[in-house]
Amino acid sequence: MADDADVIVVGGGLAGLVAATEIADAGKRVIVVDQEGEQSLGGQAFWSFGGLFLVDSPEQRRLGIKDSYDLALQDWMGSAGFDRDEDLWPKRWAEAYVAFAAGEKRGWLRAMGHRIFPVVGWAERGGYDAMSHGNSVPRFHVSWGTGPGIIEPFERRARQAQANGRLTFKFRHRVDALSITNGIVDGVSGAILAPDHVERGKSSSRKVVGDFTLRAQAVIVASGGIGGNHDLVRQNWPKRLGAAPKSMISGVPDHVDGRMIGITEAAGARLINRDRMWHYVEGIRNWSPIWPRHGIRILPGPSSMWFDASGKRLPSPLFPGSDTLGQLHYIMSTGYDYSWFVLTQSIIKKEFALSGSEQNPDLTGKSWLMTARRATNKGAPEPVEAFKTHGADFIVRDNLADLVGAMNALSGDNLLKTEHLKLQIEARDREIENPYVKDAQVMNIHNARRYIGDRLIRTAKPHRILDPAHGPLIAVKLNILTRKTLGGFETDLDSRVFGSDGQIMPGLYAAGEAAGFGGGGMHGYRSLEGTFLGGCLFSGRNAGRAAAKAAG
Ligand SMILES: Cc1cc2nc3c(=O)[nH]c(=O)nc-3n(C[C@H](O)[C@H](O)[C@H](O)COP(=O)(O)OP(=O)(O)OC[C@H]3O[C@@H](n4cnc5c(N)ncnc54)[C@H](O)[C@@H]3O)c2cc1C
């Protein structure tokens, strides 16, 4: 039977698009198969904040940040904590990826028209020692145009390749099986789903109207992770984090269903590190949801006070924006699935950002005027104010007693005592007068404000939480929000997949979240943030180039 293309890519998310455009540009024919409709092209990346991990960039240098490959690798290894035999390829991928982030990544994107917002963010700040988790310096570079801004160049290249006949999209084609002939992966088969013009991000119908079979010399699996499938998340939940949360919200659309991971594993591919996942602890229920259980992650600045369900302040260094996995571990140990931020209007105004392209119309719409208001506005950005008004997890009150009463009413657990919170907030407030202090979170705030980017748009001037001049008081109930899959298919640096027998499976490649962003888990246990889109770029590019080269 004649091949339908040289290579088939399963998944039209960022990783699939990058792989497909590399294949087409190498002069080969490629088919991109996706279960969703054309309106969803780009997958999760469309919804993303577009944050990219870059090392020693011109943007960093302009802000006086001294970064280097060695410093970034030290941070990566301290965060990853590789400790398993199967970390061989993930670790090689980590080294190669940090070199990409310190080298070609920015210039490669820039040549395609991608641009970066000039203020570099500081995610996952750690708070331990130099060899432990966290970014020593700000490295989170937001794409101008957020998620859509990162998809744009690849969609453009893909459309050109489509016009010249090298690339074909097969939307509403759901892959249900890989075909293997004489030990070589050489195609896919599955169901044709009924056309559905549902809005991007909403769940589309799974009504089957036909079936299909496609043949090629190779298949690249770029089908994303498992974050939209809570059953799979619970099934893979690591014992070291205690029991899986009873209640979670979803940071990803329904199509992140993990189904293709099971299909590929059943065909013989080796899935490793499936117990490593990256879920957030600052999830809020979206008052205007797009997908089921839609939650948004707050990207917090350093000043909010963080309390567990019983009203005990989270221990140092578990401050907002320091250590996502450490916070998840702590929160799960409390026996409750939620925690609380307590803050002021002055803090929310400067420090709350919401992760998601649709929550940042200024950056997504590439409006300098609107973006400049982040530094000058009297209120918080409009989407944050909208959450404050309509969000089910937000409480706004003029005094602490009323705030705590409303917090108890919202959780229904009645665990909080006003006096207990007051004692802890007042103790912290007494530390705020001096620039040299004992309270580690307050020290952290002073540290942040020494970085011009934070002082400009991310860290409120230190003030007493209970000072009415900075009010009203705000409490936010924080939920666990599923997002990323850190484990995946074990691959070599050409993104070729290993089989369960430890041998490369000829014809099979994996990229993006399905490959644990490369190698089967290049992040190890933790991410430095902005590393997922970049992981799709790097692993998609490697997969595309290698598959094109291998295609005769
Ligand atoms: C709100 C939000 C904010 C984010 N912010 C950032 C950020 O700032 N920085 C960062 O680095 N990362 C961020 N991320 C993460 C990042 O966007 C994702 O990890 C990444 O885009 C995953 O890309 P992918 O191509 O691997 O998978 P996906 O985008 O999930 O694409 C996979 C595609 O495969 C298709 N598919 C799946 N199974 C099948 C099948 N059986 N048959 C056919 N098609 C199938 C799906 O329909 C989908 O279109 C964010 C994610 C979200 C949701």
The ligand as an SDF file (V2000), in Angstrom:
LIG
                    3D

 53 58  0  0  0  0  0  0  0  0999 V2000
   -3.7050   28.1290   30.6850 C   0  0  0  0  0  0  0  0  0  0  0  0
   -2.3510   27.5930   30.3850 C   0  0  0  0  0  0  0  0  0  0  0  0
   -1.2380   28.3940   30.6130 C   0  0  0  0  0  0  0  0  0  0  0  0
    0.0410   27.8990   30.3030 C   0  0  0  0  0  0  0  0  0  0  0  0
    1.1240   28.7480   30.4110 N   0  0  0  0  0  0  0  0  0  0  0  0
    2.3540   28.3030   30.0540 C   0  0  0  0  0  0  0  0  0  0  0  0
    3.4710   29.1830   30.0560 C   0  0  0  0  0  0  0  0  0  0  0  0
    3.3530   30.3910   30.3120 O   0  0  0  0  0  0  0  0  0  0  0  0
    4.6890   28.6710   29.7450 N   0  0  0  0  0  0  0  0  0  0  0  0
    4.8690   27.3540   29.4170 C   0  0  0  0  0  0  0  0  0  0  0  0
    6.0020   26.9480   29.1600 O   0  0  0  0  0  0  0  0  0  0  0  0
    3.8170   26.5040   29.3800 N   0  0  0  0  0  0  0  0  0  0  0  0
    2.5620   26.9490   29.6600 C   0  0  0  0  0  0  0  0  0  0  0  0
    1.4890   26.1040   29.5750 N   0  0  0  0  0  0  0  0  0  0  0  0
    1.7250   24.6950   29.1980 C   0  0  0  0  0  0  0  0  0  0  0  0
    1.8320   24.4970   27.6950 C   0  0  0  0  0  0  0  0  0  0  0  0
    0.9350   25.3340   27.0200 O   0  0  0  0  0  0  0  0  0  0  0  0
    1.5430   23.0300   27.3390 C   0  0  0  0  0  0  0  0  0  0  0  0
    2.2610   22.1660   28.1570 O   0  0  0  0  0  0  0  0  0  0  0  0
    1.9060   22.7610   25.8820 C   0  0  0  0  0  0  0  0  0  0  0  0
    1.2870   23.7050   25.0380 O   0  0  0  0  0  0  0  0  0  0  0  0
    1.5400   21.3260   25.4800 C   0  0  0  0  0  0  0  0  0  0  0  0
    1.6790   21.2130   24.0830 O   0  0  0  0  0  0  0  0  0  0  0  0
    1.5930   19.8020   23.3250 P   0  0  0  0  0  0  0  0  0  0  0  0
    1.7310   20.1270   21.8810 O   0  0  0  0  0  0  0  0  0  0  0  0
    2.5400   18.8470   23.9220 O   0  0  0  0  0  0  0  0  0  0  0  0
    0.1330   19.2440   23.6540 O   0  0  0  0  0  0  0  0  0  0  0  0
   -1.3480   19.8490   23.4220 P   0  0  0  0  0  0  0  0  0  0  0  0
   -1.3360   21.3120   23.3220 O   0  0  0  0  0  0  0  0  0  0  0  0
   -2.2050   19.2290   24.4660 O   0  0  0  0  0  0  0  0  0  0  0  0
   -1.7590   19.3080   21.9960 O   0  0  0  0  0  0  0  0  0  0  0  0
   -2.0370   17.9600   21.7720 C   0  0  0  0  0  0  0  0  0  0  0  0
   -3.0170   17.8120   20.6430 C   0  0  0  0  0  0  0  0  0  0  0  0
   -3.1770   16.4180   20.3770 O   0  0  0  0  0  0  0  0  0  0  0  0
   -4.5340   16.1440   20.1080 C   0  0  0  0  0  0  0  0  0  0  0  0
   -4.7920   14.7240   20.4200 N   0  0  0  0  0  0  0  0  0  0  0  0
   -4.6790   14.1010   21.6190 C   0  0  0  0  0  0  0  0  0  0  0  0
   -4.9810   12.8020   21.5010 N   0  0  0  0  0  0  0  0  0  0  0  0
   -5.2800   12.5870   20.1940 C   0  0  0  0  0  0  0  0  0  0  0  0
   -5.6930   11.4360   19.4550 C   0  0  0  0  0  0  0  0  0  0  0  0
   -5.8590   10.2420   20.0400 N   0  0  0  0  0  0  0  0  0  0  0  0
   -5.9300   11.5920   18.1230 N   0  0  0  0  0  0  0  0  0  0  0  0
   -5.7930   12.8010   17.5140 C   0  0  0  0  0  0  0  0  0  0  0  0
   -5.4250   13.9070   18.1850 N   0  0  0  0  0  0  0  0  0  0  0  0
   -5.1540   13.8160   19.5070 C   0  0  0  0  0  0  0  0  0  0  0  0
   -5.2970   17.1090   20.9960 C   0  0  0  0  0  0  0  0  0  0  0  0
   -6.6020   17.3360   20.5060 O   0  0  0  0  0  0  0  0  0  0  0  0
   -4.4040   18.3520   20.9530 C   0  0  0  0  0  0  0  0  0  0  0  0
   -4.7960   19.2510   19.9290 O   0  0  0  0  0  0  0  0  0  0  0  0
    0.1990   26.5660   29.8460 C   0  0  0  0  0  0  0  0  0  0  0  0
   -0.9220   25.7510   29.6360 C   0  0  0  0  0  0  0  0  0  0  0  0
   -2.1900   26.2610   29.8770 C   0  0  0  0  0  0  0  0  0  0  0  0
   -3.3780   25.4010   29.5760 C   0  0  0  0  0  0  0  0  0  0  0  0
  1  2  1  0
  2  3  1  0
  2 52  2  0
  3  4  2  0
  4  5  1  0
  4 50  1  0
  5  6  2  0
  6  7  1  0
  6 13  1  0
  7  8  2  0
  7  9  1  0
  9 10  1  0
 10 11  2  0
 10 12  1  0
 12 13  2  0
 13 14  1  0
 14 15  1  0
 14 50  1  0
 15 16  1  0
 16 17  1  0
 16 18  1  0
 18 19  1  0
 18 20  1  0
 20 21  1  0
 20 22  1  0
 22 23  1  0
 23 24  1  0
 24 25  2  0
 24 26  1  0
 24 27  1  0
 27 28  1  0
 28 29  2  0
 28 30  1  0
 28 31  1  0
 31 32  1  0
 32 33  1  0
 33 34  1  0
 33 48  1  0
 34 35  1  0
 35 36  1  0
 35 46  1  0
 36 37  1  0
 36 45  1  0
 37 38  2  0
 38 39  1  0
 39 40  1  0
 39 45  2  0
 40 41  1  0
 40 42  2  0
 42 43  1  0
 43 44  2  0
 44 45  1  0
 46 47  1  0
 46 48  1  0
 48 49  1  0
 50 51  2  0
 51 52  1  0
 52 53  1  0
M  END
$$$$
